[in-house]
Amino acid sequence: MVVDNYATHKHQKVRSWLAARPRFHIHYTPTYASWLNQVEIWFNIITQRAIRRGTFRSVPDLVAKIESYVATYNRETRPFAWTATADSILAKIERLCIAIAGTGH
């Protein structure tokens, strides 16, 4: 099981569930892992283009819509392109730091 660094997996109910299932092994991803960001982008694409404003009478209806969208998408698939430069990312972080703490670091 792959989890991010948020505290969800530390909640007692989650810990109990995991303790009852010793065959599950947790692998933590680093915060802001680029591949995880790409997965989030993929789910956003599905949400925006296939699910949002849709009417689904059942879970199988929703699953069928998603599977149909993915099949169509995969016929003309292209890899995600990372377009941000290191400098643009660092500039964004600096702006955020200034906005929330009044510091540049």
N, C-alpha and C positions, 0 to 999 in steps of 0.2 A: 504494500500500500504506500503510495506516495502522498505526502502531506506537505503543506507549506508551513511556514514558521509561525502562523497565527496560533493562538492559545486553544483553539477548539479541541485539539487532541489531548489537552491537559485537563479537560472537564472530567469530573468524577464519573459521570455516566459513560463517557467515551472510554475512559480508562478501564472501567468494569467490563464494558463490551469487549475491549481488546484482550483483557485478562482471561476472558472466557473462550477466546479464540487464539490459542498460542501459535497456530500455523501462520498467522498474519505477522509480517515484519514491516515495521515502519521505516521509510526512507524520507528524510527531510530534505527539502529543496532550499537552496539559499534564497534569502529575500531578494526580490526583483530578478529572479532567474530569467534569462531571456527566453528560454523555451517555454516557461510557464506563461510569460507575457504573450507569446504567440498562441498558446492554447486559449487564453482568455480572449484574444482577438477572434479566434475561430468561433468560439461560443457566441461572441457578440454578433458576428456575421450571421450565424444561424438564427439568432434571436431577431435581428433586424429584418432579415430577408424571408424568413420562413414562419416564424412564430408570432411576432408582434401583430396585433390586430386580427389574428386568426380566430376562428371559432372551432373548437374541438369538442365533440360530444363524448369522447372517451379517451383514455390513455392510448389505446391502440390507434385511434385516429390521429393523435398528436405524433406518435412514433412513426406512423406511415408518412405524415407530412415531412418530418425531419429526414427520414430515409430517402424520400423522393427528392428533396432538395439536395442532399449530399450526393446522390447518384447523378443529378444534373450538374452540380458543381464540379464533380470529379471528371466529367467528360471534357471540360475545358480548364482543368486544374493548372495552376502555376504556383510556384513556391512563394511563400511570404517573403517580402524583401525588407530587410532592416535598413531604414533610411536615416536614422539619427546618427550623428557623428558624436565622438567622445566629447568634443568641445560643446556641442549643443546640449548634451545631457548635463555636463558640469555647469553650464550657464543656467540651465533650468533649476538645478539644485541650489545654486547660489541665490537665484531670485526667490526661491521658496524659503531658504534660510533667512534672508533679509525680511521677507514678509512675516514670518512667524516668530522670529527671535531678534530681529534687528542686528544680526551678525552676518558676516560673510562666510562663516564656516561652522 
